[in-house]
């Protein structure tokens, strides 16, 4: 009998809804969770796995993630896997797709928490919180000097590279703060987009001199790897800030460090890095105008529910032979 590879949390919290959908669509797909400890699935168990659904956070438990993905990779009859995040740059996903396994992601499930975190970083940098925090640690009363008076956000320009679910939520909040939002992506603008302008990726070089805030929310692909290097950073105004909640390798980290140290870039909020965890000797840790979070901008208690509900909708589509939401396709 075909089985669903999933997590114990999903079975506990959504087992009843799962069974109802299976009964309504006549799917025979009993759940199967990872063995405990050092135990592994037997070859017959691996052969039963037809669908896999990971509803947790890949970054939370590296050992569990490795075991789960390894089981999916060695399941010869796996036909569809649902992912808890939007990114599909993990090597295992490429191997599964090469085998013909359908992948769906959870794009949009964590968009609001990520956008709120990104805007939190923007506000902290715009209002000078790093200077205040440093002064607080020194027990020093340090109002802004005239040459450090924060600029009004209203009227500034944000350039968002990759206007999907996350980029649109950031754009919506940025517009509420009075920023002009300029989007960069392949698809034309729609009435669902929170941007004032939309441009093709080929226009990015001409847009950078306008960017008070350069925000990266694009996927990591061959085209975006190293997209923001020394040349791109040099085109930004000296007062510009960089926000990266996408993937670390989209930015040339060495070039960014040099730009920050020289004052060529005013500051950055970074949630992702070329190497994770960020090495303890990275100059980014001590940069006075850099805010760092440990690939954790998406953290929120509601994410697991949103991921699970998306999977359940797709399970019903799967059982009825309908198109799947958020299916990953070749660019």
ZAPAGU-639307 format. One record per residue (C-alpha): residue number from 1; y, z, x; residue in three letters. Coordinates in steps of 0.5 Angstrom, whole numbers, plus 500, padded with zeros to 3 digits. Example, Ala and Ser with C-alpha at 12.3 -4.5 7.8 and 13.67 -1.06 7.14 Angstrom:
BEGIN
<node><pos>1</pos><north>491</north><up>516</up><east>525</east><code>ALA</code></node>
<node><pos>2</pos><north>498</north><up>514</up><east>527</east><code>SER</code></node>
//
This chain:
BEGIN
<node><pos>1</pos><north>500</north><up>500</up><east>500</east><code>UNK</code></node>
<node><pos>2</pos><north>507</north><up>498</up><east>503</east><code>UNK</code></node>
<node><pos>3</pos><north>511</north><up>504</up><east>505</east><code>UNK</code></node>
<node><pos>4</pos><north>519</north><up>506</up><east>506</east><code>UNK</code></node>
<node><pos>5</pos><north>520</north><up>509</up><east>512</east><code>UNK</code></node>
<node><pos>6</pos><north>526</north><up>514</up><east>511</east><code>UNK</code></node>
<node><pos>7</pos><north>528</north><up>521</up><east>513</east><code>UNK</code></node>
<node><pos>8</pos><north>526</north><up>528</up><east>509</east><code>UNK</code></node>
<node><pos>9</pos><north>533</north><up>529</up><east>507</east><code>UNK</code></node>
<node><pos>10</pos><north>533</north><up>523</up><east>503</east><code>UNK</code></node>
<node><pos>11</pos><north>527</north><up>524</up><east>500</east><code>UNK</code></node>
<node><pos>12</pos><north>529</north><up>531</up><east>498</east><code>UNK</code></node>
<node><pos>13</pos><north>536</north><up>529</up><east>495</east><code>UNK</code></node>
<node><pos>14</pos><north>534</north><up>522</up><east>492</east><code>UNK</code></node>
<node><pos>15</pos><north>527</north><up>522</up><east>491</east><code>UNK</code></node>
<node><pos>16</pos><north>527</north><up>523</up><east>484</east><code>UNK</code></node>
<node><pos>17</pos><north>532</north><up>517</up><east>483</east><code>UNK</code></node>
<node><pos>18</pos><north>528</north><up>513</up><east>488</east><code>UNK</code></node>
<node><pos>19</pos><north>522</north><up>514</up><east>484</east><code>UNK</code></node>
<node><pos>20</pos><north>526</north><up>512</up><east>477</east><code>UNK</code></node>
<node><pos>21</pos><north>528</north><up>505</up><east>481</east><code>UNK</code></node>
<node><pos>22</pos><north>521</north><up>504</up><east>483</east><code>UNK</code></node>
<node><pos>23</pos><north>518</north><up>505</up><east>476</east><code>UNK</code></node>
<node><pos>24</pos><north>524</north><up>501</up><east>473</east><code>UNK</code></node>
<node><pos>25</pos><north>523</north><up>495</up><east>478</east><code>UNK</code></node>
<node><pos>26</pos><north>515</north><up>496</up><east>479</east><code>UNK</code></node>
<node><pos>27</pos><north>516</north><up>497</up><east>486</east><code>UNK</code></node>
<node><pos>28</pos><north>510</north><up>500</up><east>490</east><code>UNK</code></node>
<node><pos>29</pos><north>513</north><up>503</up><east>496</east><code>UNK</code></node>
<node><pos>30</pos><north>511</north><up>511</up><east>497</east><code>UNK</code></node>
<node><pos>31</pos><north>516</north><up>514</up><east>502</east><code>UNK</code></node>
<node><pos>32</pos><north>514</north><up>516</up><east>509</east><code>UNK</code></node>
<node><pos>33</pos><north>517</north><up>520</up><east>514</east><code>UNK</code></node>
<node><pos>34</pos><north>517</north><up>521</up><east>521</east><code>UNK</code></node>
<node><pos>35</pos><north>511</north><up>526</up><east>524</east><code>UNK</code></node>
<node><pos>36</pos><north>514</north><up>533</up><east>527</east><code>UNK</code></node>
<node><pos>37</pos><north>514</north><up>534</up><east>534</east><code>UNK</code></node>
<node><pos>38</pos><north>510</north><up>530</up><east>539</east><code>UNK</code></node>
<node><pos>39</pos><north>506</north><up>526</up><east>533</east><code>UNK</code></node>
<node><pos>40</pos><north>507</north><up>519</up><east>532</east><code>UNK</code></node>
<node><pos>41</pos><north>505</north><up>514</up><east>527</east><code>UNK</code></node>
<node><pos>42</pos><north>498</north><up>511</up><east>527</east><code>UNK</code></node>
<node><pos>43</pos><north>497</north><up>504</up><east>528</east><code>UNK</code></node>
<node><pos>44</pos><north>495</north><up>503</up><east>520</east><code>UNK</code></node>
<node><pos>45</pos><north>501</north><up>507</up><east>518</east><code>UNK</code></node>
<node><pos>46</pos><north>506</north><up>503</up><east>522</east><code>UNK</code></node>
<node><pos>47</pos><north>503</north><up>497</up><east>519</east><code>UNK</code></node>
<node><pos>48</pos><north>504</north><up>500</up><east>512</east><code>UNK</code></node>
<node><pos>49</pos><north>512</north><up>500</up><east>513</east><code>UNK</code></node>
<node><pos>50</pos><north>515</north><up>495</up><east>509</east><code>UNK</code></node>
<node><pos>51</pos><north>522</north><up>498</up><east>508</east><code>UNK</code></node>
<node><pos>52</pos><north>526</north><up>503</up><east>513</east><code>UNK</code></node>
<node><pos>53</pos><north>532</north><up>507</up><east>511</east><code>UNK</code></node>
<node><pos>54</pos><north>536</north><up>511</up><east>516</east><code>UNK</code></node>
<node><pos>55</pos><north>541</north><up>515</up><east>512</east><code>UNK</code></node>
<node><pos>56</pos><north>543</north><up>520</up><east>517</east><code>UNK</code></node>
<node><pos>57</pos><north>548</north><up>519</up><east>523</east><code>UNK</code></node>
<node><pos>58</pos><north>545</north><up>515</up><east>529</east><code>UNK</code></node>
<node><pos>59</pos><north>550</north><up>519</up><east>534</east><code>UNK</code></node>
<node><pos>60</pos><north>548</north><up>526</up><east>531</east><code>UNK</code></node>
<node><pos>61</pos><north>541</north><up>527</up><east>534</east><code>UNK</code></node>
<node><pos>62</pos><north>539</north><up>522</up><east>539</east><code>UNK</code></node>
<node><pos>63</pos><north>532</north><up>524</up><east>540</east><code>UNK</code></node>
<node><pos>64</pos><north>530</north><up>523</up><east>532</east><code>UNK</code></node>
<node><pos>65</pos><north>534</north><up>516</up><east>532</east><code>UNK</code></node>
<node><pos>66</pos><north>530</north><up>514</up><east>538</east><code>UNK</code></node>
<node><pos>67</pos><north>524</north><up>515</up><east>534</east><code>UNK</code></node>
<node><pos>68</pos><north>526</north><up>512</up><east>528</east><code>UNK</code></node>
<node><pos>69</pos><north>528</north><up>506</up><east>531</east><code>UNK</code></node>
<node><pos>70</pos><north>522</north><up>506</up><east>535</east><code>UNK</code></node>
<node><pos>71</pos><north>518</north><up>506</up><east>529</east><code>UNK</code></node>
<node><pos>72</pos><north>521</north><up>501</up><east>525</east><code>UNK</code></node>
<node><pos>73</pos><north>521</north><up>496</up><east>532</east><code>UNK</code></node>
<node><pos>74</pos><north>513</north><up>497</up><east>532</east><code>UNK</code></node>
<node><pos>75</pos><north>512</north><up>496</up><east>524</east><code>UNK</code></node>
<node><pos>76</pos><north>509</north><up>489</up><east>524</east><code>UNK</code></node>
<node><pos>77</pos><north>510</north><up>488</up><east>517</east><code>UNK</code></node>
<node><pos>78</pos><north>517</north><up>491</up><east>516</east><code>UNK</code></node>
<node><pos>79</pos><north>521</north><up>486</up><east>512</east><code>UNK</code></node>
<node><pos>80</pos><north>528</north><up>490</up><east>511</east><code>UNK</code></node>
<node><pos>81</pos><north>532</north><up>496</up><east>514</east><code>UNK</code></node>
<node><pos>82</pos><north>538</north><up>499</up><east>511</east><code>UNK</code></node>
<node><pos>83</pos><north>543</north><up>502</up><east>517</east><code>UNK</code></node>
<node><pos>84</pos><north>547</north><up>508</up><east>516</east><code>UNK</code></node>
<node><pos>85</pos><north>553</north><up>505</up><east>519</east><code>UNK</code></node>
<node><pos>86</pos><north>557</north><up>498</up><east>520</east><code>UNK</code></node>
<node><pos>87</pos><north>556</north><up>496</up><east>527</east><code>UNK</code></node>
<node><pos>88</pos><north>550</north><up>492</up><east>528</east><code>UNK</code></node>
<node><pos>89</pos><north>550</north><up>492</up><east>536</east><code>UNK</code></node>
<node><pos>90</pos><north>544</north><up>496</up><east>538</east><code>UNK</code></node>
<node><pos>91</pos><north>539</north><up>492</up><east>541</east><code>UNK</code></node>
<node><pos>92</pos><north>534</north><up>494</up><east>537</east><code>UNK</code></node>
<node><pos>93</pos><north>537</north><up>491</up><east>531</east><code>UNK</code></node>
<node><pos>94</pos><north>538</north><up>484</up><east>535</east><code>UNK</code></node>
<node><pos>95</pos><north>530</north><up>485</up><east>536</east><code>UNK</code></node>
<node><pos>96</pos><north>529</north><up>486</up><east>529</east><code>UNK</code></node>
<node><pos>97</pos><north>533</north><up>480</up><east>526</east><code>UNK</code></node>
<node><pos>98</pos><north>530</north><up>476</up><east>531</east><code>UNK</code></node>
<node><pos>99</pos><north>523</north><up>478</up><east>528</east><code>UNK</code></node>
<node><pos>100</pos><north>526</north><up>476</up><east>521</east><code>UNK</code></node>
<node><pos>101</pos><north>527</north><up>483</up><east>519</east><code>UNK</code></node>
<node><pos>102</pos><north>533</north><up>483</up><east>514</east><code>UNK</code></node>
<node><pos>103</pos><north>538</north><up>488</up><east>515</east><code>UNK</code></node>
<node><pos>104</pos><north>544</north><up>491</up><east>511</east><code>UNK</code></node>
<node><pos>105</pos><north>549</north><up>496</up><east>513</east><code>UNK</code></node>
<node><pos>106</pos><north>553</north><up>501</up><east>510</east><code>UNK</code></node>
<node><pos>107</pos><north>560</north><up>498</up><east>511</east><code>UNK</code></node>
<node><pos>108</pos><north>565</north><up>502</up><east>507</east><code>UNK</code></node>
<node><pos>109</pos><north>561</north><up>508</up><east>506</east><code>UNK</code></node>
<node><pos>110</pos><north>565</north><up>512</up><east>512</east><code>UNK</code></node>
<node><pos>111</pos><north>571</north><up>508</up><east>511</east><code>UNK</code></node>
<node><pos>112</pos><north>576</north><up>513</up><east>508</east><code>UNK</code></node>
<node><pos>113</pos><north>574</north><up>518</up><east>513</east><code>UNK</code></node>
<node><pos>114</pos><north>575</north><up>514</up><east>519</east><code>UNK</code></node>
<node><pos>115</pos><north>582</north><up>511</up><east>516</east><code>UNK</code></node>
<node><pos>116</pos><north>584</north><up>518</up><east>515</east><code>UNK</code></node>
<node><pos>117</pos><north>582</north><up>520</up><east>522</east><code>UNK</code></node>
<node><pos>118</pos><north>585</north><up>514</up><east>525</east><code>UNK</code></node>
<node><pos>119</pos><north>592</north><up>516</up><east>521</east><code>UNK</code></node>
<node><pos>120</pos><north>591</north><up>523</up><east>524</east><code>UNK</code></node>
<node><pos>121</pos><north>591</north><up>520</up><east>531</east><code>UNK</code></node>
<node><pos>122</pos><north>597</north><up>516</up><east>529</east><code>UNK</code></node>
<node><pos>123</pos><north>601</north><up>521</up><east>526</east><code>UNK</code></node>
<node><pos>124</pos><north>600</north><up>526</up><east>532</east><code>UNK</code></node>
<node><pos>125</pos><north>602</north><up>521</up><east>537</east><code>UNK</code></node>
<node><pos>126</pos><north>608</north><up>519</up><east>533</east><code>UNK</code></node>
<node><pos>127</pos><north>610</north><up>526</up><east>532</east><code>UNK</code></node>
<node><pos>128</pos><north>609</north><up>528</up><east>539</east><code>UNK</code></node>
<node><pos>129</pos><north>603</north><up>533</up><east>538</east><code>UNK</code></node>
<node><pos>130</pos><north>600</north><up>533</up><east>545</east><code>UNK</code></node>
<node><pos>131</pos><north>607</north><up>535</up><east>548</east><code>UNK</code></node>
<node><pos>132</pos><north>607</north><up>541</up><east>543</east><code>UNK</code></node>
<node><pos>133</pos><north>600</north><up>543</up><east>544</east><code>UNK</code></node>
<node><pos>134</pos><north>601</north><up>543</up><east>552</east><code>UNK</code></node>
<node><pos>135</pos><north>607</north><up>547</up><east>551</east><code>UNK</code></node>
<node><pos>136</pos><north>603</north><up>552</up><east>546</east><code>UNK</code></node>
<node><pos>137</pos><north>597</north><up>553</up><east>551</east><code>UNK</code></node>
<node><pos>138</pos><north>603</north><up>555</up><east>556</east><code>UNK</code></node>
<node><pos>139</pos><north>606</north><up>559</up><east>551</east><code>UNK</code></node>
<node><pos>140</pos><north>612</north><up>555</up><east>552</east><code>UNK</code></node>
<node><pos>141</pos><north>618</north><up>554</up><east>547</east><code>UNK</code></node>
<node><pos>142</pos><north>619</north><up>547</up><east>548</east><code>UNK</code></node>
<node><pos>143</pos><north>623</north><up>543</up><east>543</east><code>UNK</code></node>
<node><pos>144</pos><north>623</north><up>535</up><east>544</east><code>UNK</code></node>
<node><pos>145</pos><north>628</north><up>533</up><east>549</east><code>UNK</code></node>
<node><pos>146</pos><north>633</north><up>527</up><east>547</east><code>UNK</code></node>
<node><pos>147</pos><north>629</north><up>522</up><east>551</east><code>UNK</code></node>
<node><pos>148</pos><north>623</north><up>524</up><east>547</east><code>UNK</code></node>
<node><pos>149</pos><north>625</north><up>524</up><east>540</east><code>UNK</code></node>
<node><pos>150</pos><north>620</north><up>521</up><east>536</east><code>UNK</code></node>
<node><pos>151</pos><north>622</north><up>514</up><east>533</east><code>UNK</code></node>
<node><pos>152</pos><north>622</north><up>513</up><east>525</east><code>UNK</code></node>
<node><pos>153</pos><north>615</north><up>510</up><east>523</east><code>UNK</code></node>
<node><pos>154</pos><north>618</north><up>507</up><east>518</east><code>UNK</code></node>
<node><pos>155</pos><north>620</north><up>500</up><east>520</east><code>UNK</code></node>
<node><pos>156</pos><north>614</north><up>500</up><east>526</east><code>UNK</code></node>
<node><pos>157</pos><north>609</north><up>495</up><east>526</east><code>UNK</code></node>
<node><pos>158</pos><north>601</north><up>496</up><east>526</east><code>UNK</code></node>
<node><pos>159</pos><north>597</north><up>490</up><east>528</east><code>UNK</code></node>
<node><pos>160</pos><north>590</north><up>491</up><east>526</east><code>UNK</code></node>
<node><pos>161</pos><north>584</north><up>487</up><east>529</east><code>UNK</code></node>
<node><pos>162</pos><north>578</north><up>486</up><east>524</east><code>UNK</code></node>
<node><pos>163</pos><north>581</north><up>488</up><east>517</east><code>UNK</code></node>
<node><pos>164</pos><north>574</north><up>490</up><east>514</east><code>UNK</code></node>
<node><pos>165</pos><north>573</north><up>496</up><east>510</east><code>UNK</code></node>
<node><pos>166</pos><north>576</north><up>501</up><east>515</east><code>UNK</code></node>
<node><pos>167</pos><north>582</north><up>496</up><east>517</east><code>UNK</code></node>
<node><pos>168</pos><north>584</north><up>496</up><east>510</east><code>UNK</code></node>
<node><pos>169</pos><north>584</north><up>503</up><east>509</east><code>UNK</code></node>
<node><pos>170</pos><north>588</north><up>504</up><east>515</east><code>UNK</code></node>
<node><pos>171</pos><north>593</north><up>499</up><east>513</east><code>UNK</code></node>
<node><pos>172</pos><north>593</north><up>502</up><east>506</east><code>UNK</code></node>
<node><pos>173</pos><north>595</north><up>509</up><east>509</east><code>UNK</code></node>
<node><pos>174</pos><north>600</north><up>505</up><east>514</east><code>UNK</code></node>
<node><pos>175</pos><north>604</north><up>502</up><east>509</east><code>UNK</code></node>
<node><pos>176</pos><north>605</north><up>508</up><east>505</east><code>UNK</code></node>
<node><pos>177</pos><north>608</north><up>511</up><east>511</east><code>UNK</code></node>
<node><pos>178</pos><north>613</north><up>505</up><east>512</east><code>UNK</code></node>
<node><pos>179</pos><north>609</north><up>501</up><east>517</east><code>UNK</code></node>
<node><pos>180</pos><north>609</north><up>493</up><east>517</east><code>UNK</code></node>
<node><pos>181</pos><north>601</north><up>492</up><east>517</east><code>UNK</code></node>
<node><pos>182</pos><north>599</north><up>485</up><east>521</east><code>UNK</code></node>
<node><pos>183</pos><north>592</north><up>483</up><east>520</east><code>UNK</code></node>
<node><pos>184</pos><north>587</north><up>479</up><east>525</east><code>UNK</code></node>
<node><pos>185</pos><north>581</north><up>476</up><east>522</east><code>UNK</code></node>
<node><pos>186</pos><north>577</north><up>470</up><east>521</east><code>UNK</code></node>
<node><pos>187</pos><north>577</north><up>470</up><east>513</east><code>UNK</code></node>
<node><pos>188</pos><north>584</north><up>469</up><east>509</east><code>UNK</code></node>
<node><pos>189</pos><north>588</north><up>474</up><east>506</east><code>UNK</code></node>
<node><pos>190</pos><north>586</north><up>476</up><east>499</east><code>UNK</code></node>
<node><pos>191</pos><north>589</north><up>481</up><east>494</east><code>UNK</code></node>
<node><pos>192</pos><north>584</north><up>486</up><east>496</east><code>UNK</code></node>
<node><pos>193</pos><north>587</north><up>487</up><east>503</east><code>UNK</code></node>
<node><pos>194</pos><north>593</north><up>492</up><east>505</east><code>UNK</code></node>
<node><pos>195</pos><north>596</north><up>487</up><east>510</east><code>UNK</code></node>
<node><pos>196</pos><north>603</north><up>484</up><east>510</east><code>UNK</code></node>
<node><pos>197</pos><north>601</north><up>478</up><east>514</east><code>UNK</code></node>
<node><pos>198</pos><north>594</north><up>476</up><east>516</east><code>UNK</code></node>
<node><pos>199</pos><north>593</north><up>471</up><east>522</east><code>UNK</code></node>
<node><pos>200</pos><north>587</north><up>468</up><east>525</east><code>UNK</code></node>
<node><pos>201</pos><north>584</north><up>471</up><east>532</east><code>UNK</code></node>
<node><pos>202</pos><north>587</north><up>466</up><east>536</east><code>UNK</code></node>
<node><pos>203</pos><north>594</north><up>468</up><east>534</east><code>UNK</code></node>
<node><pos>204</pos><north>593</north><up>475</up><east>537</east><code>UNK</code></node>
<node><pos>205</pos><north>596</north><up>474</up><east>544</east><code>UNK</code></node>
<node><pos>206</pos><north>603</north><up>472</up><east>540</east><code>UNK</code></node>
<node><pos>207</pos><north>602</north><up>478</up><east>536</east><code>UNK</code></node>
<node><pos>208</pos><north>601</north><up>483</up><east>541</east><code>UNK</code></node>
<node><pos>209</pos><north>609</north><up>484</up><east>543</east><code>UNK</code></node>
<node><pos>210</pos><north>610</north><up>486</up><east>536</east><code>UNK</code></node>
<node><pos>211</pos><north>605</north><up>491</up><east>536</east><code>UNK</code></node>
<node><pos>212</pos><north>608</north><up>498</up><east>536</east><code>UNK</code></node>
<node><pos>213</pos><north>601</north><up>500</up><east>534</east><code>UNK</code></node>
<node><pos>214</pos><north>595</north><up>496</up><east>536</east><code>UNK</code></node>
<node><pos>215</pos><north>589</north><up>498</up><east>532</east><code>UNK</code></node>
<node><pos>216</pos><north>582</north><up>496</up><east>533</east><code>UNK</code></node>
<node><pos>217</pos><north>577</north><up>496</up><east>527</east><code>UNK</code></node>
<node><pos>218</pos><north>573</north><up>490</up><east>529</east><code>UNK</code></node>
<node><pos>219</pos><north>565</north><up>489</up><east>531</east><code>UNK</code></node>
<node><pos>220</pos><north>563</north><up>489</up><east>538</east><code>UNK</code></node>
<node><pos>221</pos><north>561</north><up>482</up><east>539</east><code>UNK</code></node>
<node><pos>222</pos><north>561</north><up>477</up><east>545</east><code>UNK</code></node>
<node><pos>223</pos><north>568</north><up>475</up><east>542</east><code>UNK</code></node>
<node><pos>224</pos><north>570</north><up>482</up><east>542</east><code>UNK</code></node>
<node><pos>225</pos><north>567</north><up>485</up><east>548</east><code>UNK</code></node>
<node><pos>226</pos><north>573</north><up>486</up><east>553</east><code>UNK</code></node>
<node><pos>227</pos><north>578</north><up>483</up><east>548</east><code>UNK</code></node>
<node><pos>228</pos><north>583</north><up>488</up><east>550</east><code>UNK</code></node>
<node><pos>229</pos><north>584</north><up>487</up><east>558</east><code>UNK</code></node>
<node><pos>230</pos><north>590</north><up>488</up><east>563</east><code>UNK</code></node>
<node><pos>231</pos><north>593</north><up>481</up><east>560</east><code>UNK</code></node>
<node><pos>232</pos><north>593</north><up>483</up><east>553</east><code>UNK</code></node>
<node><pos>233</pos><north>595</north><up>490</up><east>555</east><code>UNK</code></node>
<node><pos>234</pos><north>601</north><up>487</up><east>559</east><code>UNK</code></node>
<node><pos>235</pos><north>603</north><up>484</up><east>552</east><code>UNK</code></node>
<node><pos>236</pos><north>604</north><up>490</up><east>548</east><code>UNK</code></node>
<node><pos>237</pos><north>611</north><up>493</up><east>548</east><code>UNK</code></node>
<node><pos>238</pos><north>612</north><up>499</up><east>553</east><code>UNK</code></node>
<node><pos>239</pos><north>612</north><up>504</up><east>547</east><code>UNK</code></node>
<node><pos>240</pos><north>606</north><up>501</up><east>544</east><code>UNK</code></node>
<node><pos>241</pos><north>600</north><up>506</up><east>542</east><code>UNK</code></node>
<node><pos>242</pos><north>593</north><up>504</up><east>542</east><code>UNK</code></node>
<node><pos>243</pos><north>588</north><up>506</up><east>537</east><code>UNK</code></node>
<node><pos>244</pos><north>580</north><up>505</up><east>538</east><code>UNK</code></node>
<node><pos>245</pos><north>575</north><up>507</up><east>532</east><code>UNK</code></node>
<node><pos>246</pos><north>571</north><up>501</up><east>533</east><code>UNK</code></node>
<node><pos>247</pos><north>567</north><up>500</up><east>540</east><code>UNK</code></node>
<node><pos>248</pos><north>569</north><up>502</up><east>547</east><code>UNK</code></node>
<node><pos>249</pos><north>567</north><up>496</up><east>550</east><code>UNK</code></node>
<node><pos>250</pos><north>572</north><up>492</up><east>546</east><code>UNK</code></node>
<node><pos>251</pos><north>577</north><up>495</up><east>551</east><code>UNK</code></node>
<node><pos>252</pos><north>577</north><up>494</up><east>558</east><code>UNK</code></node>
<node><pos>253</pos><north>577</north><up>502</up><east>560</east><code>UNK</code></node>
<node><pos>254</pos><north>579</north><up>501</up><east>567</east><code>UNK</code></node>
<node><pos>255</pos><north>585</north><up>497</up><east>565</east><code>UNK</code></node>
<node><pos>256</pos><north>587</north><up>501</up><east>559</east><code>UNK</code></node>
<node><pos>257</pos><north>587</north><up>507</up><east>564</east><code>UNK</code></node>
<node><pos>258</pos><north>592</north><up>504</up><east>569</east><code>UNK</code></node>
<node><pos>259</pos><north>596</north><up>502</up><east>563</east><code>UNK</code></node>
<node><pos>260</pos><north>597</north><up>509</up><east>561</east><code>UNK</code></node>
<node><pos>261</pos><north>598</north><up>512</up><east>568</east><code>UNK</code></node>
<node><pos>262</pos><north>603</north><up>507</up><east>569</east><code>UNK</code></node>
<node><pos>263</pos><north>607</north><up>508</up><east>563</east><code>UNK</code></node>
<node><pos>264</pos><north>606</north><up>501</up><east>561</east><code>UNK</code></node>
<node><pos>265</pos><north>602</north><up>503</up><east>554</east><code>UNK</code></node>
<node><pos>266</pos><north>605</north><up>510</up><east>551</east><code>UNK</code></node>
<node><pos>267</pos><north>599</north><up>513</up><east>549</east><code>UNK</code></node>
<node><pos>268</pos><north>592</north><up>512</up><east>545</east><code>UNK</code></node>
<node><pos>269</pos><north>587</north><up>515</up><east>540</east><code>UNK</code></node>
<node><pos>270</pos><north>580</north><up>514</up><east>542</east><code>UNK</code></node>
<node><pos>271</pos><north>574</north><up>515</up><east>539</east><code>UNK</code></node>
<node><pos>272</pos><north>569</north><up>510</up><east>542</east><code>UNK</code></node>
<node><pos>273</pos><north>568</north><up>509</up><east>550</east><code>UNK</code></node>
<node><pos>274</pos><north>565</north><up>504</up><east>555</east><code>UNK</code></node>
<node><pos>275</pos><north>560</north><up>510</up><east>556</east><code>UNK</code></node>
<node><pos>276</pos><north>558</north><up>515</up><east>552</east><code>UNK</code></node>
<node><pos>277</pos><north>559</north><up>521</up><east>552</east><code>UNK</code></node>
<node><pos>278</pos><north>565</north><up>520</up><east>556</east><code>UNK</code></node>
<node><pos>279</pos><north>564</north><up>522</up><east>563</east><code>UNK</code></node>
<node><pos>280</pos><north>567</north><up>529</up><east>565</east><code>UNK</code></node>
<node><pos>281</pos><north>571</north><up>525</up><east>571</east><code>UNK</code></node>
<node><pos>282</pos><north>574</north><up>520</up><east>567</east><code>UNK</code></node>
<node><pos>283</pos><north>582</north><up>520</up><east>568</east><code>UNK</code></node>
<node><pos>284</pos><north>582</north><up>519</up><east>560</east><code>UNK</code></node>
<node><pos>285</pos><north>581</north><up>527</up><east>559</east><code>UNK</code></node>
<node><pos>286</pos><north>587</north><up>529</up><east>562</east><code>UNK</code></node>
<node><pos>287</pos><north>592</north><up>524</up><east>560</east><code>UNK</code></node>
<node><pos>288</pos><north>598</north><up>527</up><east>557</east><code>UNK</code></node>
<node><pos>289</pos><north>599</north><up>522</up><east>551</east><code>UNK</code></node>
<node><pos>290</pos><north>591</north><up>521</up><east>550</east><code>UNK</code></node>
<node><pos>291</pos><north>587</north><up>524</up><east>544</east><code>UNK</code></node>
<node><pos>292</pos><north>580</north><up>524</up><east>545</east><code>UNK</code></node>
<node><pos>293</pos><north>574</north><up>525</up><east>539</east><code>UNK</code></node>
<node><pos>294</pos><north>567</north><up>524</up><east>541</east><code>UNK</code></node>
<node><pos>295</pos><north>565</north><up>518</up><east>537</east><code>UNK</code></node>
<node><pos>296</pos><north>566</north><up>523</up><east>531</east><code>UNK</code></node>
<node><pos>297</pos><north>572</north><up>519</up><east>527</east><code>UNK</code></node>
<node><pos>298</pos><north>567</north><up>518</up><east>521</east><code>UNK</code></node>
<node><pos>299</pos><north>564</north><up>525</up><east>520</east><code>UNK</code></node>
<node><pos>300</pos><north>565</north><up>527</up><east>513</east><code>UNK</code></node>
<node><pos>301</pos><north>560</north><up>531</up><east>508</east><code>UNK</code></node>
<node><pos>302</pos><north>560</north><up>525</up><east>503</east><code>UNK</code></node>
<node><pos>303</pos><north>557</north><up>520</up><east>508</east><code>UNK</code></node>
<node><pos>304</pos><north>550</north><up>521</up><east>507</east><code>UNK</code></node>
<node><pos>305</pos><north>551</north><up>521</up><east>499</east><code>UNK</code></node>
<node><pos>306</pos><north>555</north><up>514</up><east>500</east><code>UNK</code></node>
<node><pos>307</pos><north>550</north><up>511</up><east>504</east><code>UNK</code></node>
<node><pos>308</pos><north>544</north><up>513</up><east>500</east><code>UNK</code></node>
<node><pos>309</pos><north>547</north><up>511</up><east>494</east><code>UNK</code></node>
<node><pos>310</pos><north>548</north><up>504</up><east>497</east><code>UNK</code></node>
<node><pos>311</pos><north>541</north><up>504</up><east>499</east><code>UNK</code></node>
<node><pos>312</pos><north>539</north><up>505</up><east>492</east><code>UNK</code></node>
<node><pos>313</pos><north>543</north><up>500</up><east>489</east><code>UNK</code></node>
<node><pos>314</pos><north>540</north><up>495</up><east>494</east><code>UNK</code></node>
<node><pos>315</pos><north>533</north><up>498</up><east>493</east><code>UNK</code></node>
<node><pos>316</pos><north>534</north><up>496</up><east>485</east><code>UNK</code></node>
<node><pos>317</pos><north>536</north><up>489</up><east>488</east><code>UNK</code></node>
<node><pos>318</pos><north>530</north><up>488</up><east>492</east><code>UNK</code></node>
<node><pos>319</pos><north>526</north><up>490</up><east>487</east><code>UNK</code></node>
<node><pos>320</pos><north>529</north><up>485</up><east>482</east><code>UNK</code></node>
<node><pos>321</pos><north>529</north><up>479</up><east>488</east><code>UNK</code></node>
<node><pos>322</pos><north>537</north><up>479</up><east>487</east><code>UNK</code></node>
<node><pos>323</pos><north>542</north><up>478</up><east>493</east><code>UNK</code></node>
<node><pos>324</pos><north>543</north><up>485</up><east>497</east><code>UNK</code></node>
<node><pos>325</pos><north>549</north><up>488</up><east>498</east><code>UNK</code></node>
<node><pos>326</pos><north>552</north><up>488</up><east>506</east><code>UNK</code></node>
<node><pos>327</pos><north>547</north><up>484</up><east>508</east><code>UNK</code></node>
<node><pos>328</pos><north>548</north><up>482</up><east>516</east><code>UNK</code></node>
<node><pos>329</pos><north>548</north><up>475</up><east>517</east><code>UNK</code></node>
<node><pos>330</pos><north>550</north><up>470</up><east>523</east><code>UNK</code></node>
<node><pos>331</pos><north>557</north><up>469</up><east>524</east><code>UNK</code></node>
//
